[in-house]
Amino acid sequence: MRIKYSADNQHWAVLVVTPVMARVQQLRTSTEQIVCDSTSSCDASQSTVTLLLSATKAGALPLAVVIHDGQSTESYTCAFQLVTEAYPMCFGGNAVRLSLMCMFVRKAILHNSVG
């Protein structure tokens, strides 16, 4: 388990990676398609739980679980920074650019606020 605070200390994230998740991170399928699923308002502090999953023939396998303070772009940025800092090669031995992950989050937030 690892914890990170944003530069301004307004956002936080907690990363949980079990030994099984660490093994899944090295699979070839972890380079192909990653599913990011978030559930919000999990407790009184309005925390968000985000699962990073690798899509395989056997179904979705977990890469990591990140608990963070909300669903803002800044909150997801803090969460994904923690993942990429703690496990820089977690996608089948490939590094992922943080900017790419955050771009998808911004699109999802914009889409959900419009629809």
C-alpha positions in Angstrom: 0.0 0.0 0.0 1.3 3.5 -0.9 0.0 6.9 -0.3 0.4 10.1 -2.3 -0.6 13.8 -1.8 -0.9 16.3 -4.6 1.6 19.2 -4.7 -1.0 21.5 -3.1 -2.1 18.9 -0.5 -5.7 19.1 -1.7 -5.8 15.7 -3.2 -4.7 12.3 -2.0 -4.6 8.7 -3.3 -3.9 5.3 -1.8 -2.6 2.5 -4.0 -3.2 -1.2 -3.3 -1.4 -3.8 -5.3 -1.4 -7.4 -4.1 1.2 -10.0 -5.2 -1.4 -11.5 -7.6 -1.9 -8.0 -9.2 1.8 -7.6 -9.6 1.9 -10.8 -11.5 -1.0 -9.7 -13.7 0.9 -6.5 -14.5 3.6 -8.6 -16.3 1.2 -10.4 -18.6 1.3 -9.6 -22.3 -2.5 -8.9 -22.2 -1.7 -6.0 -19.9 -0.2 -4.2 -22.9 -3.3 -4.5 -25.0 -6.4 -3.2 -23.3 -6.7 -1.7 -19.8 -10.2 -1.0 -18.3 -10.5 1.7 -15.8 -13.7 1.5 -13.6 -14.5 3.9 -10.8 -17.1 3.9 -8.1 -17.7 7.1 -6.2 -19.3 8.1 -2.9 -18.0 4.9 -1.2 -18.0 6.4 2.3 -18.8 9.6 4.2 -15.8 11.4 2.8 -17.0 10.8 -0.8 -13.9 8.7 -1.8 -13.7 7.1 -5.2 -12.4 3.6 -5.8 -10.8 3.1 -9.2 -9.9 -0.4 -10.5 -7.4 -0.8 -13.2 -8.1 -4.1 -15.0 -6.4 -6.1 -17.8 -8.8 -7.5 -20.3 -8.0 -11.2 -20.9 -9.7 -14.3 -22.5 -10.4 -15.4 -18.9 -12.1 -12.1 -18.1 -10.9 -8.9 -16.4 -7.9 -9.4 -14.1 -6.9 -6.6 -11.6 -3.8 -4.6 -12.0 -4.3 -2.2 -9.1 -6.9 -0.5 -6.9 -6.6 3.2 -6.2 -8.7 5.0 -3.6 -8.8 8.7 -4.1 -10.6 11.8 -2.9 -13.0 12.5 -5.7 -13.7 12.4 -9.4 -12.1 15.6 -10.5 -9.3 15.7 -13.1 -6.8 16.7 -10.4 -7.9 13.7 -8.2 -7.4 11.2 -11.0 -4.1 12.8 -11.9 -2.9 12.3 -8.4 -4.1 8.7 -8.4 -2.5 7.9 -11.8 0.7 9.6 -10.8 0.9 7.3 -7.8 0.4 4.2 -10.1 3.0 5.3 -12.6 5.5 6.3 -9.9 5.1 3.1 -7.8 4.8 0.7 -10.8 6.3 2.5 -13.8 6.3 -0.7 -16.0 2.9 -2.1 -14.8 1.4 -2.5 -18.3 3.0 -5.7 -19.5 6.5 -4.2 -18.9 5.6 -1.1 -20.9 5.6 2.4 -19.4 2.4 4.5 -20.0 2.4 8.2 -20.3 0.5 9.9 -17.5 -0.8 12.5 -20.0 -2.5 9.8 -22.0 -4.3 8.4 -18.9 -5.4 11.9 -17.8 -6.6 12.7 -21.3 -9.1 9.8 -21.2 -10.3 10.9 -17.7 -10.9 14.5 -18.9 -12.9 13.2 -21.8 -15.0 10.9 -19.5 -15.6 13.7 -17.0 -16.7 16.1 -19.8 -18.9 13.5 -21.4 -20.6 12.7 -18.0 -21.2 16.3 -17.2 -22.8 17.0 -20.6 -25.0 13.9 -20.8 
